[in-house]
Each structure stands twice: as structure tokens, then as C-alpha cells.
Amino acid sequence: MTVETFDPREHTVEDVNAYLEDADPAEVQRVLAAEETGQARKGILGGPHGALGADGVPALPEGAEVVTSQPTGLWRMLVGPDGEPVLVDGNPVRVG
């Protein structure tokens, strides 16, 4: 018996997001990676399971906030609720 692999290219944005609702974390990551290298639809990548916000910018963890460097105040960065910097691709997210 062969198990079929879910291919997001064969489904609508709504169907993919519905599938991801019940998928385990590894499957969510696999499907998102397939979407990212395929059609890269913002409705999936920026959807409830994606890493991007609706504006195409990486989604921030709940409770993240902007802090200003002390004592110089020369830069601002995002920190999560745990007080640690928010990282995207291993780098802290600096803000304007």
C-alpha cells in the first residue's frame, strides 16, 4: 500500500490551510517548505500556520516588542516575551 504525500500545488489556499490545521508540526514544516519553493502563495505562507505575516514579513512571536539599545539608543530591535532577541535567519531583527 502506498501513502500519498500531500502536495500543496494540487490544492487551493483554503484546502492547504485546512489540511495544515490537523497536521503534525513536521508535516506543517514540510508542506510550508514545498509551498515556499513552489507557488509561494502568501495566503499559505502568511496564513495561520506560515512563518510570514499577511504583509509578507516574518511573523513575530506573540508578545514581541521593540526595545531601544541602552545606553546609546542608536538602534532598536525586537525582543520576545522571554526578553531574548527575535531572530530571523539567525540574526536579530533590527527596527528603523
N, C-alpha and C positions, 0 to 999 in steps of 0.2 A: 504494500500500500504506500502511495506517495502523498506526502503532506504538501499542500500548495503554499507557497510563500506569498504573503500579501504584497502586491506591487502598487504603490500609490499612483503610478501613471495611469492605471486602469480604472481609477475611481475619481469621483467628484471631490471637491474640497470638503463638503459636508460628510460624505461617506468616510473619507480618511480620518477626519476629526472624531467621528462616531466610533470608528474602529479603534483609534488610539485611546478612547475613554476606558476600554476594558482590557487593553494590552498591558503586559508587564513592562517594567522600566527598560529592559534590554530591547524588547520589541519596539517600544516607542523610539528609542535612540536609533535603531536600525532603519525604521520607516522614515524618520526625520532626515537621516543621512542620505537615504535613497532619494527623498524629495529634494534635498539641497543640491545634489549633483544632477538631478533631473530637471523638472519644470520649475522648481524653486518658487512655488506659489506662496505668496505672503499670507493667504488665508489659512495655510497649514503651518508654515514656519513661524508666523506671528499669531497663530491660534492658541488655544488654551494649553496645548502640550508643547508648543515650539519654544525655541530659545530667543526668538525675536519678538519685540513688541509690535503693535499694529503699524507703527511708523517705520519698521524695518531696522530699528536699533535694538541691540540686545536687551532683553527684558531684565529688569532689576529685581533682586530678591525683595520680598515683602519687608518693609521696614527700613529699606536702604535710605540713606540721607546724604546730603552734600556737607562736607566739612572743609574748613579752611585750615591750611597749614599754620602751625604755631611755632615760633612767634612771628615769622616773617609775613604771613598772609599772602605769599606770592602765588600760590596755587591752591586749587580746591579739588577734592576728589570725593568719590562715592564710597561710603562705608556701609556695611550691612548691619543688621540689628545686633550682631555679635561684636561690633566695634572693629572688625577686620576690613581691610580694603576690598571692594568688589573688583574681581579680576575678570578680564575678557582676554582670551588667548594668553593667559599668564601674566598680563600686565594690569596695573591699577588703572581704573577709569578716572581720568582727569577731566575736570569740567572747567570750561572757559577760563 
